[in-house]
Amino acid sequence: MDRIILKISGEALKEGNNNVSKNKLDVILKTVQKLQKLNKKVAIVIGGGNFFRGREHQDMDAVRRDTIGMLGTVMNALYVEDYLKNNNISCICATPFDFPKLIPNYTDEELKKLYEDNVIIFGGGVGMSGYSTDSGVILAAKKINANLIIKMTNVDGVYDSDPKVNKDAHKFSKLTYEDVLKNEYQVMDLYAVRECMNNHISILVMNFNDYDKIEDVMNNKIGTFIGE
């Protein structure tokens, strides 16, 4: 059975003037429901860029910048947890930070057991400054022994150049880890791709709005598959 982590950017939750849109939360809900119908175990790692983007605040202390960004991911995780629970999805929020009386602090063994019957929404990245949510998704995958990361993004796969700039950009249906590392394709940061390779974790890149075609994504009919 595939043990899946959905990697979702914080920006994907934005719509109009809303930092967190009900419509976008509904996309996450429907994606989880479809994957569960396919008998997949699901976890979620979500970014925080809808609230705060550190690279836009270079005047700030770097550690403070990263801390605010990590807290933004926790806020998003709580939004998603609340929406899924209100729609009868059994789920929990997990974070590397201590939030007494707010968010339970689970051990790695507890998370592995809880993952069998719950969607786990990971917030807070790795809990340390200097690491992206790409690193956070690798840490989460290791904690729950996930073997597949589905990156839901604003493009429908991996291209050899920016399709928004180059109308002749070529989309790949399948790549090896080595292809991505050698050519530095924009998938995840290279450390994360290398860790996926070392831990035999495959990656699927799909458009956030193609959630209704998730079976085609899983069968590599659309999107881009990265693996061995």
GROMACS elastic network, one bead per residue, 0.5 to 0.9 nm:
[ bonds ]
;  ai    aj funct       b0    kb
    1    39     6  0.73762   500
    1    40     6  0.63344   500
    1    41     6  0.76865   500
    2    39     6  0.82248   500
    2    40     6  0.55284   500
    2    41     6  0.65824   500
    2    42     6  0.86981   500
    2   146     6  0.74878   500
    2   147     6  0.64648   500
    2   148     6  0.67857   500
    3    40     6  0.61703   500
    3    42     6  0.63063   500
    3    43     6  0.80992   500
    3   141     6  0.87974   500
    3   144     6  0.82082   500
    3   145     6  0.72791   500
    3   147     6  0.55613   500
    3   148     6  0.62709   500
    3   149     6  0.86547   500
    4    35     6  0.89031   500
    4    40     6  0.69371   500
    4    41     6  0.58938   500
    4    43     6  0.61638   500
    4    44     6  0.83072   500
    4   141     6  0.82894   500
    4   146     6  0.56281   500
    4   147     6  0.64328   500
    4   149     6  0.57415   500
    4   150     6  0.70547   500
    5    41     6  0.84157   500
    5    42     6  0.57893   500
    5    44     6  0.52191   500
    5    45     6  0.68597   500
    5   120     6  0.89969   500
    5   137     6  0.75881   500
    5   140     6  0.81855   500
    5   141     6  0.69903   500
    5   146     6  0.67727   500
    5   147     6  0.83229   500
    5   148     6  0.63928   500
    5   150     6  0.61584   500
    5   151     6  0.83555   500
    6    32     6  0.88767   500
    6    42     6  0.72858   500
    6    43     6  0.61961   500
    6    45     6  0.61533   500
    6    46     6  0.80777   500
    6   137     6  0.87394   500
    6   148     6  0.86697   500
    6   149     6  0.59464   500
    6   151     6  0.59758   500
    6   152     6  0.69638   500
    7    43     6  0.88239   500
    7    44     6  0.61012   500
    7    45     6  0.50158   500
    7    46     6  0.59909   500
    7    47     6  0.81705   500
    7   133     6  0.86671   500
    7   134     6  0.82238   500
    7   137     6  0.69701   500
    7   149     6  0.67012   500
    7   150     6  0.59408   500
    7   152     6  0.60783   500
    7   153     6  0.84619   500
    8    11     6  0.84137   500
    8    12     6  0.68421   500
    8    13     6  0.86689   500
    8    28     6  0.89724   500
    8    44     6  0.74610   500
    8    45     6  0.63066   500
    8    47     6  0.64194   500
    8   150     6  0.85548   500
    8   151     6  0.62863   500
    8   152     6  0.53773   500
    8   153     6  0.68308   500
    8   208     6  0.81889   500
    9    12     6  0.54119   500
    9    13     6  0.76331   500
    9    45     6  0.84412   500
    9    46     6  0.55932   500
    9    48     6  0.69921   500
    9    49     6  0.69713   500
    9    50     6  0.82931   500
    9   133     6  0.87386   500
    9   151     6  0.86646   500
    9   152     6  0.75970   500
    9   153     6  0.70424   500
   10    13     6  0.56894   500
   10    14     6  0.74922   500
   10    19     6  0.87780   500
   10    20     6  0.86563   500
   10    46     6  0.60458   500
   10    51     6  0.76538   500
   10    72     6  0.84339   500
   10    73     6  0.72912   500
   10    76     6  0.72538   500
   11    14     6  0.54062   500
   11    15     6  0.86970   500
   11    19     6  0.80616   500
   11    20     6  0.88123   500
   11    47     6  0.77019   500
   11    48     6  0.73104   500
   11    49     6  0.53242   500
   11    51     6  0.83044   500
   12    15     6  0.80959   500
   12    20     6  0.87028   500
   12    24     6  0.70468   500
   12    47     6  0.89868   500
   12    49     6  0.87714   500
   12    50     6  0.77173   500
   12   152     6  0.84597   500
   12   153     6  0.73361   500
   12   154     6  0.76642   500
   12   208     6  0.74964   500
   13    18     6  0.84009   500
   13    19     6  0.66008   500
   13    21     6  0.57087   500
   13    22     6  0.82854   500
   13    23     6  0.83454   500
   13    24     6  0.52465   500
   13    25     6  0.67771   500
   13    50     6  0.69150   500
   13    76     6  0.85356   500
   14    17     6  0.75699   500
   14    18     6  0.57564   500
   14    20     6  0.51813   500
   14    21     6  0.57045   500
   14    24     6  0.73667   500
   14    50     6  0.61150   500
   15    18     6  0.53956   500
   15    19     6  0.67523   500
   15    20     6  0.71035   500
   15    21     6  0.56188   500
   15    22     6  0.88643   500
   15    23     6  0.81536   500
   15    24     6  0.76787   500
   16    19     6  0.80132   500
   16    21     6  0.83597   500
   17    20     6  0.89007   500
   17    21     6  0.88888   500
   18    21     6  0.56581   500
   18    22     6  0.89838   500
   19    50     6  0.55669   500
   19    51     6  0.66426   500
   20    23     6  0.87656   500
   20    24     6  0.74676   500
   20    25     6  0.76239   500
   20    50     6  0.75702   500
   20    76     6  0.79078   500
   20    79     6  0.79650   500
   21    24     6  0.52583   500
   21    25     6  0.63173   500
   21    26     6  0.85827   500
   22    26     6  0.60445   500
   22    27     6  0.87272   500
   22    83     6  0.85496   500
   23    26     6  0.50282   500
   23    27     6  0.65423   500
   24    27     6  0.50435   500
   24    28     6  0.66555   500
   24    29     6  0.87799   500
   24   209     6  0.89958   500
   25    28     6  0.51793   500
   25    29     6  0.63034   500
   25    30     6  0.87567   500
   25    79     6  0.83098   500
   25    80     6  0.66218   500
   25    83     6  0.69604   500
   25    84     6  0.84224   500
   26    30     6  0.61008   500
   26    31     6  0.84483   500
   26    83     6  0.80984   500
   26    84     6  0.87335   500
   27    30     6  0.52137   500
   27    31     6  0.60782   500
   27    32     6  0.86166   500
   27   208     6  0.78216   500
   27   209     6  0.73646   500
   27   211     6  0.67312   500
   27   212     6  0.87810   500
   28    31     6  0.50848   500
   28    32     6  0.61910   500
   28    33     6  0.86010   500
   28    80     6  0.80470   500
   28    84     6  0.85176   500
   28   208     6  0.86955   500
   28   211     6  0.80491   500
   29    32     6  0.52175   500
   29    33     6  0.61718   500
   29    34     6  0.86656   500
   29    80     6  0.84763   500
   29    83     6  0.77555   500
   29    84     6  0.61445   500
   29    87     6  0.79430   500
   29    89     6  0.83603   500
   30    34     6  0.60713   500
   30    35     6  0.85544   500
   30   211     6  0.71902   500
   30   212     6  0.77842   500
   31    34     6  0.52151   500
   31    35     6  0.62201   500
   31    36     6  0.85980   500
   31   211     6  0.53916   500
   31   212     6  0.72663   500
   31   214     6  0.73004   500
   32    35     6  0.51750   500
   32    36     6  0.60781   500
   32    37     6  0.85951   500
   32    40     6  0.89847   500
   32    42     6  0.68366   500
   32    43     6  0.87695   500
   32    84     6  0.89561   500
   32    89     6  0.86410   500
   32   119     6  0.84034   500
   33    36     6  0.51414   500
   33    37     6  0.62230   500
   33    38     6  0.87317   500
   33    89     6  0.82288   500
   34    37     6  0.51130   500
   34    38     6  0.64685   500
   34    39     6  0.89194   500
   34    40     6  0.89749   500
   34   211     6  0.83399   500
   34   212     6  0.79453   500
   34   214     6  0.72937   500
   34   215     6  0.83179   500
   35    39     6  0.65384   500
   35    40     6  0.54429   500
   35    41     6  0.76428   500
   35    42     6  0.73521   500
   35   214     6  0.75485   500
   35   215     6  0.82912   500
   36    40     6  0.50787   500
   36    41     6  0.66445   500
   36    42     6  0.73772   500
   37    40     6  0.73819   500
   38   215     6  0.82642   500
   41   115     6  0.73430   500
   41   116     6  0.70695   500
   41   117     6  0.82147   500
   41   118     6  0.81925   500
   41   119     6  0.74171   500
   41   146     6  0.86744   500
   42   115     6  0.78460   500
   42   118     6  0.78932   500
   42   119     6  0.54188   500
   42   120     6  0.72405   500
   42   146     6  0.88587   500
   43    91     6  0.89315   500
   43   115     6  0.76621   500
   43   118     6  0.82276   500
   43   119     6  0.50691   500
   43   121     6  0.58121   500
   43   122     6  0.76227   500
   43   140     6  0.86396   500
   43   141     6  0.87965   500
   43   144     6  0.88618   500
   43   146     6  0.86494   500
   44    77     6  0.83993   500
   44   119     6  0.74224   500
   44   120     6  0.62158   500
   44   122     6  0.60444   500
   44   123     6  0.87427   500
   44   137     6  0.84398   500
   44   140     6  0.89172   500
   45    73     6  0.85777   500
   45    77     6  0.78826   500
   45   120     6  0.85651   500
   45   121     6  0.60036   500
   45   123     6  0.64975   500
   45   125     6  0.80634   500
   45   133     6  0.76374   500
   45   134     6  0.89099   500
   45   136     6  0.74554   500
   45   137     6  0.59442   500
   45   140     6  0.77903   500
   46    73     6  0.60927   500
   46    74     6  0.84053   500
   46    76     6  0.69086   500
   46    77     6  0.66472   500
   46   121     6  0.77514   500
   46   122     6  0.70006   500
   46   123     6  0.65311   500
   46   124     6  0.88025   500
   46   125     6  0.85357   500
   46   133     6  0.74520   500
   46   137     6  0.86099   500
   47    50     6  0.80983   500
   47    69     6  0.82284   500
   47    70     6  0.80321   500
   47    72     6  0.74986   500
   47    73     6  0.50090   500
   47    74     6  0.85678   500
   47    76     6  0.75174   500
   47    77     6  0.86987   500
   47   123     6  0.77892   500
   47   124     6  0.85273   500
   47   125     6  0.81317   500
   47   132     6  0.88213   500
   47   133     6  0.61610   500
   48    51     6  0.57835   500
   48    52     6  0.62723   500
   48    53     6  0.74589   500
   48    68     6  0.89749   500
   48    69     6  0.58603   500
   48    70     6  0.68675   500
   48    71     6  0.76468   500
   48    74     6  0.77897   500
   48    75     6  0.78828   500
   48    76     6  0.66850   500
   48   123     6  0.89358   500
   48   133     6  0.88447   500
   49    54     6  0.82751   500
   49    69     6  0.72768   500
   49    72     6  0.74038   500
   49    73     6  0.79906   500
   50    53     6  0.75693   500
   50    72     6  0.79959   500
   50    76     6  0.88228   500
   51    69     6  0.78065   500
   51    72     6  0.59032   500
   51    73     6  0.85255   500
   51    75     6  0.89202   500
   51    76     6  0.88830   500
   52    56     6  0.83470   500
   52    57     6  0.89142   500
   52    65     6  0.87730   500
   52    68     6  0.71431   500
   52    69     6  0.57369   500
   52    72     6  0.66699   500
   53    56     6  0.56888   500
   53    57     6  0.72861   500
   53    65     6  0.83975   500
   53    66     6  0.89908   500
   53    68     6  0.89018   500
   53    69     6  0.66484   500
   54    57     6  0.53240   500
   54    58     6  0.70760   500
   54    60     6  0.85751   500
   54    62     6  0.81949   500
   54    65     6  0.54396   500
   54    66     6  0.65227   500
   54    68     6  0.80877   500
   54    69     6  0.65495   500
   55    58     6  0.58986   500
   55    65     6  0.84828   500
   56    59     6  0.86528   500
   57    60     6  0.57856   500
   57    61     6  0.88724   500
   57    65     6  0.73195   500
   58    61     6  0.77054   500
   58    62     6  0.76611   500
   58    65     6  0.82876   500
   59    62     6  0.86299   500
   60    63     6  0.85177   500
   60    64     6  0.69657   500
   60    65     6  0.62041   500
   61    64     6  0.52849   500
   61    65     6  0.60670   500
   61    66     6  0.87500   500
   62    66     6  0.62486   500
   62    67     6  0.85892   500
   62   129     6  0.78907   500
   62   130     6  0.81897   500
   63    66     6  0.51576   500
   63    67     6  0.60997   500
   63    68     6  0.87097   500
   63   128     6  0.86519   500
   63   129     6  0.55467   500
   63   130     6  0.75348   500
   64    67     6  0.50178   500
   64    68     6  0.62784   500
   64    69     6  0.86429   500
   64   129     6  0.83148   500
   65    68     6  0.54081   500
   65    69     6  0.63830   500
   65    70     6  0.88104   500
   65   129     6  0.84726   500
   66    70     6  0.61327   500
   66    71     6  0.86256   500
   66   128     6  0.80234   500
   66   129     6  0.53785   500
   66   130     6  0.69035   500
   66   131     6  0.82488   500
   66   132     6  0.88806   500
   67    70     6  0.51286   500
   67    71     6  0.62566   500
   67    72     6  0.86413   500
   67   124     6  0.88148   500
   67   127     6  0.84195   500
   67   128     6  0.78444   500
   67   129     6  0.66236   500
   68    71     6  0.51355   500
   68    72     6  0.62677   500
   68    73     6  0.89197   500
   69    72     6  0.50190   500
   69    73     6  0.66103   500
   69    74     6  0.89838   500
   69   124     6  0.83197   500
   70    73     6  0.51743   500
   70    74     6  0.65934   500
   70    75     6  0.89133   500
   70   123     6  0.74252   500
   70   125     6  0.62894   500
   70   126     6  0.87346   500
   70   127     6  0.72770   500
   70   128     6  0.85152   500
   70   129     6  0.85486   500
   70   133     6  0.85633   500
   71    74     6  0.50172   500
   71    75     6  0.63629   500
   71    76     6  0.87658   500
   71   123     6  0.79407   500
   71   124     6  0.61637   500
   72    75     6  0.51118   500
   72    76     6  0.63954   500
   72    77     6  0.87056   500
   72   123     6  0.84276   500
   72   124     6  0.78850   500
   73    76     6  0.50845   500
   73    77     6  0.61493   500
   73    78     6  0.87089   500
   73   122     6  0.84093   500
   73   123     6  0.50872   500
   73   124     6  0.55514   500
   73   125     6  0.74892   500
   73   133     6  0.87358   500
   74    78     6  0.62840   500
   74    79     6  0.86675   500
   74    93     6  0.85029   500
   74    94     6  0.86496   500
   74    95     6  0.71879   500
   74   122     6  0.77447   500
   74   124     6  0.53718   500
   74   125     6  0.86592   500
   75    78     6  0.52350   500
   75    79     6  0.63404   500
   75    80     6  0.88059   500
   75   123     6  0.77534   500
   76    80     6  0.62081   500
   76    81     6  0.85131   500
   76   123     6  0.74697   500
   77    80     6  0.51715   500
   77    81     6  0.60453   500
   77    82     6  0.85805   500
   77    93     6  0.64106   500
   77    94     6  0.83060   500
   77    95     6  0.89930   500
   77   121     6  0.57752   500
   77   122     6  0.64638   500
   77   123     6  0.53979   500
   77   124     6  0.86844   500
   78    82     6  0.60679   500
   78    83     6  0.85608   500
   78    92     6  0.89288   500
   78    93     6  0.65858   500
   78   121     6  0.81153   500
   78   123     6  0.82270   500
   79    82     6  0.53002   500
   79    83     6  0.62836   500
   79    84     6  0.87163   500
   80    83     6  0.51378   500
   80    84     6  0.60885   500
   80    85     6  0.84833   500
   80    93     6  0.87944   500
   80   121     6  0.75625   500
   81    84     6  0.52942   500
   81    85     6  0.60756   500
   81    86     6  0.85399   500
   81    89     6  0.88105   500
   81    90     6  0.89433   500
   81    91     6  0.64226   500
   81    92     6  0.64550   500
   81    93     6  0.63452   500
   81   119     6  0.87553   500
   81   120     6  0.84786   500
   81   121     6  0.67751   500
   82    85     6  0.52329   500
   82    86     6  0.61316   500
   82    87     6  0.87229   500
   82    91     6  0.88879   500
   83    86     6  0.51716   500
   83    87     6  0.64620   500
   83    89     6  0.87262   500
   84    87     6  0.50994   500
   84    88     6  0.64769   500
   84    89     6  0.51381   500
   84    90     6  0.74417   500
   84    91     6  0.71744   500
   84   119     6  0.89441   500
   85    88     6  0.50984   500
   85    89     6  0.50273   500
   85    90     6  0.60796   500
   85    91     6  0.65984   500
   85    92     6  0.88291   500
   86    89     6  0.74424   500
   87    90     6  0.89623   500
   89   118     6  0.77751   500
   89   119     6  0.75272   500
   90   117     6  0.72393   500
   90   118     6  0.50505   500
   90   119     6  0.63061   500
   90   120     6  0.89211   500
   91   114     6  0.87591   500
   91   115     6  0.86887   500
   91   117     6  0.81388   500
   91   120     6  0.56469   500
   91   121     6  0.73603   500
   92   104     6  0.89996   500
   92   114     6  0.83648   500
   92   118     6  0.67320   500
   92   119     6  0.64384   500
   92   120     6  0.51057   500
   92   121     6  0.61960   500
   92   122     6  0.86301   500
   93   103     6  0.70112   500
   93   104     6  0.80368   500
   93   119     6  0.86121   500
   93   120     6  0.58899   500
   93   122     6  0.59824   500
   93   123     6  0.72294   500
   94    97     6  0.87499   500
   94   103     6  0.71771   500
   94   104     6  0.72734   500
   94   105     6  0.70809   500
   94   106     6  0.70316   500
   94   111     6  0.83514   500
   94   120     6  0.68168   500
   94   121     6  0.61150   500
   94   123     6  0.62451   500
   94   124     6  0.83868   500
   95    98     6  0.76967   500
   95    99     6  0.86761   500
   95   103     6  0.77458   500
   95   104     6  0.84695   500
   95   105     6  0.72587   500
   95   106     6  0.83722   500
   95   121     6  0.85568   500
   95   122     6  0.58437   500
   95   123     6  0.50662   500
   95   124     6  0.54173   500
   95   125     6  0.76387   500
   95   126     6  0.83980   500
   95   127     6  0.77495   500
   96   105     6  0.76193   500
   96   106     6  0.88177   500
   96   122     6  0.87351   500
   96   123     6  0.78338   500
   96   124     6  0.62977   500
   96   125     6  0.75736   500
   96   126     6  0.65797   500
   96   127     6  0.53110   500
   96   128     6  0.89272   500
   97   103     6  0.89100   500
   97   105     6  0.78120   500
   97   124     6  0.70889   500
   97   127     6  0.63753   500
   98   102     6  0.87949   500
   98   103     6  0.76021   500
   98   104     6  0.80342   500
   98   105     6  0.65205   500
   99   102     6  0.53114   500
   99   103     6  0.54016   500
   99   104     6  0.72566   500
   99   105     6  0.76709   500
  100   103     6  0.65125   500
  100   104     6  0.71368   500
  100   105     6  0.81102   500
  101   104     6  0.72453   500
  106   109     6  0.80153   500
  106   110     6  0.58481   500
  106   111     6  0.62750   500
  107   110     6  0.51255   500
  107   111     6  0.63034   500
  107   112     6  0.88023   500
  108   111     6  0.50839   500
  108   112     6  0.63551   500
  108   113     6  0.88365   500
  108   143     6  0.58851   500
  108   144     6  0.77594   500
  109   112     6  0.51958   500
  109   113     6  0.64697   500
  109   114     6  0.86695   500
  109   143     6  0.81115   500
  109   144     6  0.85886   500
  110   113     6  0.52091   500
  110   114     6  0.60303   500
  110   115     6  0.85021   500
  111   115     6  0.59259   500
  111   116     6  0.88494   500
  111   120     6  0.80065   500
  111   143     6  0.72644   500
  111   144     6  0.66905   500
  112   115     6  0.52546   500
  112   116     6  0.70326   500
  112   143     6  0.68467   500
  112   145     6  0.78170   500
  113   116     6  0.56517   500
  113   117     6  0.78137   500
  113   144     6  0.85385   500
  114   117     6  0.57955   500
  114   118     6  0.57680   500
  114   119     6  0.82468   500
  114   120     6  0.78561   500
  115   118     6  0.50351   500
  115   119     6  0.62834   500
  115   120     6  0.63570   500
  115   144     6  0.69741   500
  116   119     6  0.83766   500
  122   125     6  0.74323   500
  122   136     6  0.83271   500
  122   137     6  0.82876   500
  122   140     6  0.71983   500
  123   126     6  0.86808   500
  123   127     6  0.89292   500
  123   133     6  0.89391   500
  123   136     6  0.84595   500
  124   127     6  0.55390   500
  124   128     6  0.85679   500
  124   133     6  0.81388   500
  124   136     6  0.77739   500
  125   128     6  0.76167   500
  125   131     6  0.74886   500
  125   132     6  0.69013   500
  125   133     6  0.51270   500
  125   134     6  0.81067   500
  125   135     6  0.70991   500
  125   137     6  0.73674   500
  125   139     6  0.82612   500
  125   140     6  0.86086   500
  126   129     6  0.83692   500
  126   131     6  0.69413   500
  126   132     6  0.81134   500
  126   133     6  0.76042   500
  126   135     6  0.68884   500
  126   137     6  0.85152   500
  126   139     6  0.68632   500
  126   140     6  0.85141   500
  127   131     6  0.83959   500
  127   136     6  0.83754   500
  128   131     6  0.65917   500
  129   132     6  0.85478   500
  131   134     6  0.78752   500
  131   135     6  0.60733   500
  131   136     6  0.75608   500
  132   135     6  0.53600   500
  132   136     6  0.65671   500
  132   137     6  0.89806   500
  132   189     6  0.81526   500
  133   137     6  0.61151   500
  133   138     6  0.86035   500
  134   137     6  0.52405   500
  134   138     6  0.66110   500
  134   139     6  0.88820   500
  134   188     6  0.61029   500
  134   189     6  0.64509   500
  134   191     6  0.84802   500
  134   192     6  0.59115   500
  134   193     6  0.87878   500
  135   138     6  0.52109   500
  135   139     6  0.63629   500
  135   140     6  0.87037   500
  135   188     6  0.89621   500
  135   189     6  0.80517   500
  135   191     6  0.75523   500
  135   192     6  0.56943   500
  135   195     6  0.88610   500
  136   139     6  0.51423   500
  136   140     6  0.61609   500
  136   141     6  0.85793   500
  136   192     6  0.89071   500
  137   140     6  0.50078   500
  137   141     6  0.60432   500
  137   142     6  0.86298   500
  137   149     6  0.80768   500
  137   192     6  0.82316   500
  138   141     6  0.50348   500
  138   142     6  0.62825   500
  138   143     6  0.86916   500
  138   149     6  0.88464   500
  138   192     6  0.64286   500
  138   193     6  0.89453   500
  138   195     6  0.70590   500
  138   196     6  0.71652   500
  138   201     6  0.88551   500
  139   142     6  0.52195   500
  139   143     6  0.63035   500
  139   144     6  0.89836   500
  140   143     6  0.50651   500
  140   144     6  0.64957   500
  140   145     6  0.83186   500
  140   146     6  0.80474   500
  141   144     6  0.55019   500
  141   145     6  0.55499   500
  141   147     6  0.72600   500
  141   148     6  0.82289   500
  141   149     6  0.80573   500
  141   201     6  0.81830   500
  142   145     6  0.50271   500
  142   146     6  0.66191   500
  142   147     6  0.88957   500
  142   199     6  0.82664   500
  143   146     6  0.79252   500
  146   149     6  0.76990   500
  146   201     6  0.72233   500
  147   196     6  0.89055   500
  147   199     6  0.84005   500
  147   200     6  0.68981   500
  147   202     6  0.62453   500
  147   203     6  0.87094   500
  148   200     6  0.87464   500
  148   201     6  0.53316   500
  148   203     6  0.57249   500
  148   204     6  0.75071   500
  149   196     6  0.89954   500
  149   201     6  0.70750   500
  149   202     6  0.62240   500
  149   204     6  0.62401   500
  149   205     6  0.84397   500
  150   202     6  0.85180   500
  150   203     6  0.57891   500
  150   205     6  0.59080   500
  150   206     6  0.72713   500
  151   187     6  0.83948   500
  151   188     6  0.88570   500
  151   203     6  0.71561   500
  151   204     6  0.60442   500
  151   206     6  0.62373   500
  151   207     6  0.82766   500
  151   208     6  0.83859   500
  152   155     6  0.83977   500
  152   156     6  0.86491   500
  152   204     6  0.84654   500
  152   205     6  0.62478   500
  152   206     6  0.51963   500
  152   207     6  0.54904   500
  152   209     6  0.83518   500
  152   210     6  0.88084   500
  152   211     6  0.87438   500
  153   156     6  0.73888   500
  153   157     6  0.83376   500
  153   205     6  0.72402   500
  153   206     6  0.61986   500
  153   207     6  0.50700   500
  153   208     6  0.51772   500
  153   209     6  0.85391   500
  154   157     6  0.89140   500
  154   206     6  0.80382   500
  154   207     6  0.53714   500
  154   208     6  0.60494   500
  154   209     6  0.79621   500
  155   158     6  0.77777   500
  155   163     6  0.84510   500
  155   205     6  0.83914   500
  155   206     6  0.67960   500
  155   207     6  0.50470   500
  155   208     6  0.78111   500
  155   223     6  0.88134   500
  156   171     6  0.85497   500
  156   205     6  0.70201   500
  156   208     6  0.80538   500
  156   209     6  0.89510   500
  156   210     6  0.80707   500
  156   222     6  0.76587   500
  156   223     6  0.53922   500
  156   224     6  0.78104   500
  157   171     6  0.65467   500
  157   172     6  0.70598   500
  157   173     6  0.75425   500
  157   187     6  0.88619   500
  157   204     6  0.82007   500
  157   205     6  0.51259   500
  157   206     6  0.53100   500
  157   207     6  0.69476   500
  157   222     6  0.78493   500
  157   225     6  0.84206   500
  158   161     6  0.85920   500
  158   170     6  0.84570   500
  158   171     6  0.57177   500
  158   172     6  0.58165   500
  158   173     6  0.78685   500
  158   174     6  0.88460   500
  158   175     6  0.88743   500
  158   185     6  0.73228   500
  158   186     6  0.72033   500
  158   187     6  0.68589   500
  158   205     6  0.68982   500
  158   206     6  0.85963   500
  158   223     6  0.75851   500
  158   224     6  0.59589   500
  158   225     6  0.88268   500
  159   162     6  0.66470   500
  159   163     6  0.69526   500
  159   169     6  0.62010   500
  159   170     6  0.53368   500
  159   172     6  0.60124   500
  159   185     6  0.75697   500
  159   186     6  0.81997   500
  160   163     6  0.84609   500
  160   169     6  0.60517   500
  160   170     6  0.55837   500
  160   171     6  0.66218   500
  160   172     6  0.77353   500
  160   183     6  0.86605   500
  160   185     6  0.69447   500
  160   186     6  0.88569   500
  161   164     6  0.87784   500
  161   165     6  0.79965   500
  161   166     6  0.67761   500
  161   168     6  0.86960   500
  161   169     6  0.54283   500
  161   170     6  0.72574   500
  161   171     6  0.86693   500
  161   185     6  0.82934   500
  161   186     6  0.89162   500
  162   165     6  0.54205   500
  162   166     6  0.58944   500
  162   167     6  0.84296   500
  162   169     6  0.66205   500
  163   167     6  0.56624   500
  163   168     6  0.72880   500
  163   169     6  0.52634   500
  163   170     6  0.79761   500
  163   171     6  0.85758   500
  164   167     6  0.68570   500
  164   169     6  0.86972   500
  165   168     6  0.89684   500
  165   169     6  0.84158   500
  166   169     6  0.53652   500
  167   170     6  0.88047   500
  171   223     6  0.86494   500
  171   224     6  0.79734   500
  172   175     6  0.68593   500
  172   223     6  0.80762   500
  172   224     6  0.59856   500
  172   225     6  0.83203   500
  173   220     6  0.71300   500
  173   221     6  0.78260   500
  173   222     6  0.71060   500
  173   223     6  0.62788   500
  173   225     6  0.61967   500
  173   226     6  0.86776   500
  174   220     6  0.80138   500
  174   223     6  0.85838   500
  174   224     6  0.53610   500
  174   226     6  0.58646   500
  174   227     6  0.80805   500
  175   178     6  0.80462   500
  175   179     6  0.60143   500
  175   180     6  0.69857   500
  175   224     6  0.73853   500
  175   225     6  0.62273   500
  175   227     6  0.66822   500
  175   228     6  0.83790   500
  176   179     6  0.51143   500
  176   180     6  0.66559   500
  176   181     6  0.87996   500
  176   197     6  0.89849   500
  176   225     6  0.82963   500
  176   226     6  0.53569   500
  176   227     6  0.50436   500
  176   228     6  0.56799   500
  177   180     6  0.52577   500
  177   181     6  0.62235   500
  177   182     6  0.85652   500
  177   193     6  0.67035   500
  177   194     6  0.72997   500
  177   196     6  0.80540   500
  177   197     6  0.61205   500
  177   202     6  0.88093   500
  177   226     6  0.61658   500
  177   227     6  0.56726   500
  177   228     6  0.68928   500
  178   181     6  0.50620   500
  178   182     6  0.58541   500
  178   183     6  0.83513   500
  178   194     6  0.86307   500
  178   197     6  0.84878   500
  178   227     6  0.89363   500
  178   228     6  0.89524   500
  179   182     6  0.53102   500
  179   183     6  0.60488   500
  179   184     6  0.79743   500
  179   185     6  0.80897   500
  179   226     6  0.89148   500
  180   183     6  0.54147   500
  180   184     6  0.53339   500
  180   185     6  0.51510   500
  180   186     6  0.80091   500
  180   187     6  0.77192   500
  180   190     6  0.81655   500
  180   193     6  0.77614   500
  180   226     6  0.82020   500
  181   184     6  0.50488   500
  181   185     6  0.71803   500
  181   190     6  0.63548   500
  181   193     6  0.72979   500
  181   194     6  0.75141   500
  182   185     6  0.81891   500
  184   187     6  0.83027   500
  184   189     6  0.87390   500
  184   190     6  0.72573   500
  185   188     6  0.83228   500
  185   190     6  0.89171   500
  186   189     6  0.75873   500
  186   190     6  0.88794   500
  187   190     6  0.83396   500
  187   193     6  0.80285   500
  187   205     6  0.76902   500
  188   191     6  0.81458   500
  188   192     6  0.62553   500
  188   193     6  0.63180   500
  189   192     6  0.54489   500
  189   193     6  0.65296   500
  189   194     6  0.88580   500
  190   193     6  0.50066   500
  190   194     6  0.60783   500
  190   195     6  0.85038   500
  191   194     6  0.51384   500
  191   195     6  0.61836   500
  191   196     6  0.86556   500
  192   195     6  0.50213   500
  192   196     6  0.61620   500
  192   197     6  0.86524   500
  193   196     6  0.50069   500
  193   197     6  0.62923   500
  193   198     6  0.87112   500
  193   203     6  0.87209   500
  194   197     6  0.50496   500
  194   198     6  0.62014   500
  194   199     6  0.86093   500
  195   199     6  0.60330   500
  195   200     6  0.83080   500
  195   201     6  0.81536   500
  196   199     6  0.51911   500
  196   200     6  0.57295   500
  196   202     6  0.66896   500
  196   203     6  0.79835   500
  196   227     6  0.83386   500
  197   200     6  0.51467   500
  197   201     6  0.63646   500
  197   202     6  0.77467   500
  197   227     6  0.72463   500
  197   228     6  0.77726   500
  198   201     6  0.79433   500
  200   227     6  0.75986   500
  200   228     6  0.76832   500
  201   227     6  0.72566   500
  202   225     6  0.74686   500
  202   226     6  0.58285   500
  202   228     6  0.76241   500
  203   224     6  0.81534   500
  203   225     6  0.59121   500
  203   227     6  0.64572   500
  204   217     6  0.75119   500
  204   218     6  0.78961   500
  204   220     6  0.82964   500
  204   223     6  0.68680   500
  204   224     6  0.56309   500
  204   226     6  0.62094   500
  204   227     6  0.87408   500
  205   217     6  0.84107   500
  205   223     6  0.55139   500
  205   224     6  0.51353   500
  205   225     6  0.65860   500
  205   226     6  0.81241   500
  206   209     6  0.84831   500
  206   210     6  0.70607   500
  206   211     6  0.85097   500
  206   214     6  0.87902   500
  206   217     6  0.70701   500
  206   222     6  0.75174   500
  206   224     6  0.68365   500
  207   210     6  0.53314   500
  207   211     6  0.76541   500
  207   223     6  0.73463   500
  208   211     6  0.62706   500
  209   212     6  0.77047   500
  209   213     6  0.89724   500
  210   213     6  0.53808   500
  210   214     6  0.69002   500
  210   217     6  0.85913   500
  211   214     6  0.53004   500
  211   215     6  0.89253   500
  211   217     6  0.88153   500
  212   215     6  0.80679   500
  213   216     6  0.53513   500
  213   217     6  0.64347   500
  213   218     6  0.88472   500
  213   222     6  0.83138   500
  214   218     6  0.61132   500
  214   219     6  0.85370   500
  214   222     6  0.89098   500
  215   218     6  0.50226   500
  215   219     6  0.61715   500
  215   220     6  0.85877   500
  215   221     6  0.85863   500
  216   219     6  0.50062   500
  216   220     6  0.61069   500
  216   222     6  0.58938   500
  216   223     6  0.84687   500
  217   220     6  0.50307   500
  217   221     6  0.58495   500
  217   222     6  0.51489   500
  217   223     6  0.59002   500
  217   224     6  0.80827   500
  217   225     6  0.85800   500
  218   221     6  0.76824   500
  218   222     6  0.84175   500
  218   223     6  0.89710   500
  218   225     6  0.88690   500
  219   222     6  0.79086   500
  220   223     6  0.66221   500
  220   224     6  0.69167   500
  220   225     6  0.64595   500
  221   224     6  0.86158   500
  222   225     6  0.89268   500
